[in-house]
């Protein structure tokens, strides 16, 4: 692999390169990459993970914001003819246009995400509506929130948003010692498998309701949802043995969907 000993890491890009070959291999093995899969990688870094992905995928389209990595990436990936590196901010890139030239059946996202923009990246992936599977490295505490159980302190509006779209499971925890430079936190690899569901009559209304319900975490629904039709909400909650004194952290996704659907009209 190309030497990065003289590379100047940039804090503004959240650069921590995963260097543990066992972890890199495990991420790709647990991604279950099928034939005819195009993999999007966000934050290519030195291309260490890219090499493992490229050995399994039909195509890899990697996004890297730091052009000073070009020579290192080129040296690490020069043996692969199925990789395109786009030197652009993924959040600003026209991903749909970039993928038009490729012929594929499946799209996965496999990435060691920059931790400071994890949520905006996931939101863009959902909006693009093309990825069937995400296998991503995130800060361990953030990963715990993604699949938190109802009633726990980590359960929040992001938990519900992601679980509406994906079946979420933890692949593994990763020590901070697996990175260069070593970050201040441990990491986790999380796998997201896409649901294609239509049980919410209005996804916008559902997610606005969820966001408003969690607006003040210590307050109950009656206080957080003063501008809503509380009578309708209470009638729906009664089906689950609950009332307006309940906090959002004690309401399941299915219950939120039911409440949202009954607010219509």
C-alpha contacts under 8 A as a table, 3 or more apart, distances in Angstrom:
res1	aa1	res2	aa2	distance
1	X	48	X	7.78
1	X	75	X	7.57
1	X	76	X	5.54
2	X	46	X	7.98
2	X	72	X	5.73
2	X	73	X	7.83
2	X	75	X	5.92
2	X	76	X	5.63
3	X	6	X	7.59
3	X	72	X	7.35
4	X	7	X	5.02
4	X	46	X	7.74
4	X	72	X	7.37
9	X	15	X	6.13
9	X	16	X	7.94
9	X	181	X	7.92
10	X	13	X	5.71
10	X	14	X	6.75
10	X	15	X	6.03
11	X	14	X	4.97
11	X	15	X	6.20
12	X	15	X	7.87
13	X	65	X	7.93
13	X	66	X	7.84
13	X	114	X	6.94
14	X	114	X	5.28
14	X	115	X	6.62
14	X	116	X	6.76
15	X	45	X	7.28
15	X	114	X	6.90
15	X	181	X	7.95
16	X	179	X	5.87
16	X	180	X	5.50
16	X	181	X	5.55
16	X	182	X	6.93
16	X	183	X	6.79
17	X	45	X	6.25
17	X	46	X	7.05
17	X	179	X	5.36
17	X	180	X	5.23
17	X	181	X	7.01
18	X	24	X	7.48
18	X	48	X	7.31
18	X	49	X	7.62
18	X	112	X	7.74
18	X	178	X	5.96
18	X	179	X	4.50
18	X	180	X	6.54
19	X	24	X	7.60
19	X	48	X	7.04
19	X	178	X	5.91
19	X	179	X	5.60
19	X	180	X	6.79
20	X	23	X	5.40
20	X	24	X	6.21
20	X	178	X	5.33
20	X	179	X	7.33
21	X	24	X	4.94
21	X	25	X	6.00
22	X	25	X	5.24
22	X	26	X	6.04
23	X	26	X	4.95
23	X	27	X	6.13
23	X	174	X	7.67
24	X	27	X	5.33
24	X	28	X	6.64
24	X	48	X	7.71
24	X	49	X	5.81
24	X	52	X	7.01
25	X	28	X	5.37
25	X	29	X	6.13
25	X	52	X	6.42
26	X	29	X	5.02
26	X	30	X	5.96
27	X	30	X	5.33
27	X	31	X	6.25
27	X	135	X	7.44
27	X	171	X	7.85
27	X	189	X	7.47
28	X	31	X	5.03
28	X	32	X	7.11
28	X	33	X	7.50
28	X	52	X	6.59
28	X	53	X	6.13
28	X	110	X	7.95
29	X	32	X	5.83
29	X	33	X	7.69
30	X	171	X	7.20
31	X	110	X	7.77
31	X	135	X	6.29
31	X	191	X	7.65
33	X	37	X	6.69
33	X	56	X	6.60
33	X	57	X	6.42
33	X	108	X	7.98
34	X	37	X	5.80
34	X	57	X	7.40
34	X	106	X	7.71
35	X	57	X	6.96
35	X	58	X	6.77
36	X	57	X	7.15
36	X	58	X	5.38
36	X	103	X	7.96
36	X	104	X	5.04
36	X	105	X	5.38
36	X	106	X	6.39
37	X	57	X	5.59
37	X	58	X	5.42
37	X	59	X	6.74
37	X	104	X	5.77
37	X	105	X	5.94
37	X	106	X	4.55
37	X	107	X	5.67
37	X	108	X	7.09
38	X	57	X	6.25
38	X	58	X	5.83
38	X	59	X	4.67
38	X	60	X	5.73
38	X	61	X	7.41
38	X	104	X	6.12
38	X	105	X	7.72
38	X	106	X	6.12
38	X	107	X	4.94
38	X	108	X	6.46
39	X	53	X	7.60
39	X	57	X	6.61
39	X	58	X	8.00
39	X	59	X	6.23
39	X	60	X	4.80
39	X	61	X	6.29
39	X	107	X	5.71
39	X	108	X	4.80
39	X	109	X	5.52
39	X	110	X	6.63
40	X	60	X	5.90
40	X	61	X	4.95
40	X	62	X	5.71
40	X	63	X	7.73
40	X	107	X	7.31
40	X	108	X	6.20
40	X	109	X	4.69
40	X	110	X	6.33
40	X	111	X	7.82
41	X	44	X	6.36
41	X	50	X	7.43
41	X	60	X	7.14
41	X	61	X	6.26
41	X	62	X	4.50
41	X	63	X	6.18
41	X	109	X	5.86
41	X	110	X	5.32
41	X	111	X	5.01
42	X	62	X	5.87
42	X	63	X	4.92
42	X	64	X	6.65
42	X	90	X	6.84
42	X	109	X	7.82
42	X	110	X	7.56
42	X	111	X	5.47
42	X	112	X	7.19
42	X	113	X	6.41
43	X	62	X	7.22
43	X	63	X	5.74
43	X	64	X	4.97
43	X	65	X	7.24
43	X	111	X	6.85
43	X	112	X	6.67
43	X	113	X	6.19
43	X	114	X	6.81
44	X	47	X	5.28
44	X	48	X	7.88
44	X	49	X	7.51
44	X	50	X	6.76
44	X	62	X	5.96
44	X	63	X	6.22
44	X	64	X	5.39
44	X	111	X	7.72
44	X	112	X	7.99
45	X	48	X	7.56
45	X	64	X	6.85
45	X	69	X	7.08
45	X	73	X	7.58
46	X	69	X	6.69
46	X	72	X	6.00
46	X	73	X	5.27
46	X	76	X	7.39
47	X	50	X	4.82
47	X	51	X	6.33
47	X	72	X	7.92
47	X	73	X	5.42
47	X	76	X	6.27
47	X	77	X	6.93
48	X	51	X	5.66
48	X	52	X	7.26
48	X	76	X	7.41
49	X	52	X	5.42
49	X	53	X	6.39
49	X	111	X	7.84
50	X	53	X	5.05
50	X	54	X	5.93
50	X	60	X	7.65
50	X	62	X	7.80
50	X	77	X	7.82
51	X	54	X	5.15
51	X	55	X	6.36
51	X	76	X	7.54
51	X	77	X	6.50
52	X	55	X	5.37
52	X	56	X	7.04
53	X	56	X	5.49
53	X	57	X	5.97
53	X	60	X	7.29
54	X	57	X	5.28
54	X	58	X	7.35
54	X	59	X	6.84
54	X	60	X	6.13
54	X	80	X	7.11
54	X	82	X	6.79
54	X	83	X	6.82
57	X	60	X	6.72
58	X	82	X	6.69
58	X	104	X	7.73
59	X	82	X	4.93
59	X	83	X	5.94
60	X	82	X	6.26
60	X	83	X	4.72
60	X	84	X	6.27
61	X	83	X	5.97
61	X	84	X	4.91
61	X	85	X	5.89
61	X	86	X	7.15
62	X	83	X	7.46
62	X	84	X	6.19
62	X	85	X	4.68
62	X	86	X	5.95
63	X	85	X	5.89
63	X	86	X	4.85
63	X	87	X	5.93
63	X	88	X	6.14
63	X	89	X	6.93
63	X	90	X	5.98
64	X	67	X	7.32
64	X	85	X	7.03
64	X	86	X	6.25
64	X	87	X	4.91
64	X	88	X	5.89
64	X	89	X	6.76
64	X	90	X	7.66
65	X	87	X	5.35
65	X	88	X	4.90
65	X	89	X	5.08
65	X	90	X	7.74
66	X	69	X	6.01
66	X	87	X	6.97
67	X	70	X	5.52
67	X	87	X	6.25
68	X	71	X	7.46
69	X	72	X	5.39
69	X	73	X	6.02
70	X	73	X	5.22
70	X	74	X	5.97
71	X	74	X	5.07
71	X	75	X	6.20
72	X	75	X	5.28
72	X	76	X	6.27
73	X	76	X	5.15
73	X	77	X	6.04
74	X	77	X	5.30
74	X	78	X	5.50
75	X	78	X	5.51
76	X	79	X	7.82
77	X	80	X	5.63
77	X	83	X	7.79
78	X	81	X	7.59
80	X	83	X	6.35
88	X	92	X	7.51
88	X	93	X	6.47
89	X	92	X	5.41
89	X	93	X	6.08
90	X	93	X	5.01
90	X	95	X	7.75
90	X	121	X	7.71
91	X	120	X	7.65
91	X	121	X	6.55
91	X	124	X	7.04
94	X	97	X	5.54
94	X	98	X	6.45
95	X	98	X	5.07
95	X	99	X	6.27
96	X	99	X	5.37
96	X	100	X	6.46
96	X	128	X	7.62
97	X	100	X	5.34
98	X	101	X	6.89
99	X	102	X	5.63
100	X	103	X	7.92
104	X	107	X	7.62
106	X	131	X	7.49
106	X	132	X	6.92
107	X	130	X	6.39
107	X	131	X	4.83
107	X	132	X	5.98
107	X	133	X	7.24
108	X	131	X	5.14
108	X	132	X	5.84
108	X	133	X	4.84
108	X	134	X	5.74
108	X	135	X	7.85
109	X	131	X	6.56
109	X	133	X	6.33
109	X	134	X	4.62
109	X	135	X	6.25
109	X	136	X	7.48
110	X	134	X	5.84
110	X	135	X	4.79
110	X	136	X	5.57
111	X	135	X	6.65
111	X	136	X	4.90
111	X	137	X	6.29
112	X	136	X	5.73
112	X	137	X	4.54
112	X	138	X	6.87
113	X	117	X	7.78
113	X	118	X	6.17
113	X	136	X	6.58
113	X	137	X	5.88
113	X	138	X	6.18
114	X	117	X	5.98
114	X	118	X	6.26
114	X	138	X	7.82
115	X	118	X	5.19
115	X	138	X	6.21
115	X	139	X	6.38
117	X	120	X	5.64
117	X	121	X	6.32
118	X	121	X	5.38
118	X	122	X	6.37
118	X	138	X	7.24
119	X	122	X	5.16
119	X	123	X	6.13
120	X	123	X	5.02
120	X	124	X	6.20
121	X	124	X	5.17
121	X	125	X	6.30
122	X	125	X	5.04
122	X	126	X	6.28
123	X	126	X	5.16
123	X	127	X	6.23
124	X	127	X	4.96
124	X	128	X	6.12
125	X	128	X	5.14
125	X	129	X	6.52
125	X	130	X	7.50
125	X	131	X	6.98
126	X	129	X	5.18
126	X	130	X	7.77
126	X	131	X	7.75
126	X	165	X	7.89
128	X	131	X	7.79
131	X	134	X	7.05
131	X	194	X	7.51
132	X	193	X	6.13
132	X	194	X	5.08
133	X	191	X	7.20
133	X	192	X	5.50
133	X	193	X	4.67
133	X	194	X	5.96
134	X	190	X	7.85
134	X	191	X	5.61
134	X	192	X	4.90
134	X	193	X	6.67
135	X	189	X	6.70
135	X	190	X	5.65
135	X	191	X	4.38
135	X	192	X	6.34
136	X	189	X	5.44
136	X	190	X	5.45
136	X	191	X	6.56
137	X	187	X	6.60
137	X	188	X	5.60
137	X	189	X	4.34
137	X	190	X	6.39
138	X	142	X	6.62
138	X	143	X	6.11
138	X	187	X	5.60
138	X	188	X	5.56
138	X	189	X	6.37
138	X	190	X	7.48
139	X	142	X	5.32
139	X	143	X	6.26
139	X	185	X	6.78
139	X	186	X	6.31
139	X	187	X	4.44
139	X	188	X	6.14
140	X	143	X	5.00
140	X	144	X	6.30
140	X	173	X	7.21
140	X	185	X	7.44
140	X	186	X	5.67
140	X	187	X	4.25
140	X	188	X	4.76
141	X	144	X	5.15
141	X	145	X	6.67
141	X	187	X	7.88
142	X	145	X	5.20
142	X	146	X	6.57
143	X	146	X	5.17
143	X	147	X	7.13
143	X	170	X	7.82
143	X	188	X	6.20
143	X	189	X	7.66
143	X	190	X	6.62
144	X	147	X	5.93
144	X	148	X	5.89
144	X	154	X	6.84
145	X	148	X	4.96
145	X	154	X	4.86
145	X	155	X	6.02
145	X	156	X	7.24
145	X	158	X	7.57
145	X	159	X	5.96
146	X	158	X	6.84
146	X	159	X	4.79
146	X	162	X	6.82
146	X	163	X	7.73
146	X	168	X	7.49
147	X	155	X	7.82
147	X	159	X	6.04
147	X	163	X	7.37
147	X	168	X	6.19
147	X	169	X	7.13
148	X	152	X	6.84
148	X	154	X	5.61
148	X	155	X	4.95
148	X	159	X	6.50
149	X	152	X	5.88
149	X	154	X	7.73
149	X	155	X	6.06
150	X	155	X	5.87
150	X	249	X	5.96
150	X	250	X	5.71
150	X	251	X	6.86
150	X	252	X	6.36
151	X	155	X	6.74
151	X	249	X	5.18
151	X	250	X	4.95
151	X	251	X	7.98
152	X	155	X	5.51
152	X	249	X	7.16
153	X	156	X	7.92
153	X	249	X	7.86
155	X	159	X	5.92
155	X	160	X	7.93
155	X	249	X	6.09
156	X	159	X	5.26
156	X	160	X	6.70
156	X	214	X	6.93
156	X	249	X	6.59
157	X	160	X	5.22
157	X	161	X	6.14
157	X	210	X	5.98
157	X	211	X	5.80
157	X	214	X	6.45
158	X	161	X	4.96
158	X	162	X	6.12
159	X	162	X	5.48
159	X	163	X	6.08
160	X	163	X	5.08
160	X	164	X	6.06
160	X	210	X	7.84
160	X	253	X	6.00
161	X	164	X	5.41
161	X	165	X	7.05
161	X	207	X	6.95
162	X	165	X	5.44
162	X	166	X	5.93
163	X	166	X	5.02
163	X	167	X	6.22
163	X	168	X	6.87
163	X	253	X	7.85
164	X	195	X	7.57
164	X	253	X	7.31
165	X	194	X	5.86
165	X	195	X	5.19
165	X	196	X	7.04
165	X	197	X	7.58
166	X	192	X	5.46
166	X	193	X	5.16
166	X	194	X	4.44
166	X	195	X	5.16
167	X	192	X	5.63
167	X	193	X	5.06
167	X	194	X	6.42
167	X	195	X	6.81
168	X	190	X	7.10
168	X	191	X	5.78
168	X	192	X	4.65
168	X	193	X	6.52
169	X	190	X	5.90
169	X	191	X	5.33
169	X	192	X	6.67
170	X	173	X	7.91
170	X	188	X	7.26
170	X	189	X	6.14
170	X	190	X	4.53
170	X	191	X	6.11
171	X	188	X	7.52
171	X	189	X	5.33
171	X	190	X	5.50
171	X	191	X	6.39
172	X	188	X	5.77
172	X	189	X	5.37
172	X	190	X	7.38
173	X	186	X	7.57
173	X	187	X	5.89
173	X	188	X	4.23
173	X	189	X	6.28
174	X	178	X	7.02
174	X	186	X	6.15
174	X	187	X	4.94
174	X	188	X	5.45
174	X	189	X	7.34
175	X	178	X	5.71
175	X	186	X	5.08
175	X	187	X	6.33
176	X	179	X	5.93
176	X	182	X	5.71
176	X	183	X	5.80
176	X	184	X	7.02
176	X	185	X	6.02
176	X	186	X	4.69
176	X	187	X	6.74
177	X	180	X	7.80
177	X	182	X	5.88
178	X	182	X	7.40
179	X	182	X	5.10
179	X	183	X	7.12
180	X	183	X	7.78
183	X	186	X	7.53
198	X	201	X	7.15
199	X	257	X	7.40
200	X	203	X	5.76
200	X	206	X	6.99
200	X	257	X	5.74
200	X	258	X	7.86
200	X	260	X	7.43
200	X	261	X	6.38
201	X	260	X	7.89
201	X	261	X	5.80
202	X	205	X	5.30
202	X	206	X	6.24
202	X	260	X	7.82
202	X	261	X	7.45
203	X	206	X	4.95
203	X	207	X	6.13
204	X	207	X	5.38
204	X	208	X	6.09
205	X	208	X	5.14
205	X	209	X	6.04
205	X	260	X	6.56
206	X	209	X	5.16
206	X	210	X	6.26
206	X	256	X	7.13
206	X	257	X	6.35
206	X	260	X	5.31
206	X	261	X	7.88
207	X	210	X	4.96
207	X	211	X	6.00
208	X	211	X	5.10
208	X	212	X	6.06
209	X	212	X	5.20
209	X	213	X	6.02
209	X	256	X	7.89
209	X	260	X	6.99
210	X	213	X	5.03
210	X	214	X	6.39
210	X	248	X	7.82
210	X	256	X	7.11
211	X	214	X	5.37
211	X	215	X	6.12
212	X	215	X	4.90
212	X	224	X	6.37
212	X	225	X	6.63
213	X	216	X	7.52
213	X	217	X	7.99
213	X	220	X	7.94
213	X	221	X	6.05
213	X	224	X	5.55
213	X	225	X	6.37
213	X	247	X	7.85
213	X	248	X	5.59
214	X	217	X	5.22
214	X	224	X	7.45
214	X	248	X	5.80
214	X	249	X	7.66
215	X	224	X	6.54
216	X	219	X	5.52
216	X	224	X	6.70
217	X	220	X	7.81
217	X	247	X	7.43
217	X	248	X	7.36
217	X	249	X	7.83
218	X	247	X	7.31
219	X	223	X	6.13
219	X	224	X	6.43
219	X	247	X	6.43
220	X	223	X	5.61
220	X	224	X	6.28
220	X	244	X	6.78
220	X	245	X	5.24
220	X	246	X	5.31
220	X	247	X	4.29
220	X	248	X	6.89
221	X	224	X	5.01
221	X	225	X	5.60
221	X	244	X	5.28
221	X	245	X	6.19
221	X	246	X	6.10
221	X	247	X	5.75
221	X	248	X	6.62
222	X	225	X	5.58
222	X	226	X	6.15
222	X	230	X	7.20
222	X	244	X	5.10
222	X	245	X	6.33
223	X	226	X	5.74
225	X	228	X	5.44
225	X	230	X	7.43
226	X	230	X	7.36
229	X	232	X	5.65
229	X	233	X	6.53
229	X	263	X	7.28
230	X	233	X	4.96
230	X	234	X	5.99
230	X	244	X	7.86
231	X	234	X	5.18
231	X	235	X	6.20
232	X	235	X	5.12
232	X	236	X	6.40
232	X	259	X	7.87
232	X	262	X	6.90
232	X	263	X	6.57
233	X	236	X	5.28
233	X	237	X	6.22
233	X	244	X	7.77
233	X	259	X	5.83
233	X	262	X	7.62
233	X	263	X	7.34
234	X	237	X	4.94
234	X	238	X	6.18
234	X	242	X	7.95
234	X	243	X	5.63
234	X	244	X	6.01
235	X	238	X	5.35
235	X	239	X	7.25
236	X	239	X	5.67
236	X	240	X	7.59
236	X	258	X	7.10
236	X	259	X	5.85
236	X	262	X	7.38
237	X	240	X	5.42
237	X	241	X	6.52
237	X	242	X	5.01
237	X	243	X	5.52
237	X	244	X	7.64
237	X	255	X	7.66
237	X	259	X	7.46
238	X	241	X	4.91
238	X	242	X	5.28
238	X	243	X	6.16
239	X	242	X	7.44
240	X	255	X	7.91
242	X	245	X	7.97
242	X	246	X	6.73
243	X	246	X	6.00
246	X	250	X	6.70
246	X	251	X	7.85
247	X	250	X	5.67
247	X	251	X	7.28
248	X	251	X	5.41
249	X	252	X	7.95
251	X	255	X	6.18
251	X	256	X	6.73
252	X	255	X	5.16
252	X	256	X	6.31
253	X	256	X	5.06
253	X	257	X	6.19
254	X	257	X	5.07
254	X	258	X	6.26
255	X	258	X	5.04
255	X	259	X	6.17
256	X	259	X	5.05
256	X	260	X	6.06
257	X	260	X	5.11
257	X	261	X	6.09
258	X	261	X	5.17
258	X	262	X	6.23
259	X	262	X	5.25
259	X	263	X	6.43
260	X	263	X	5.27
260	X	264	X	7.27
261	X	264	X	5.85
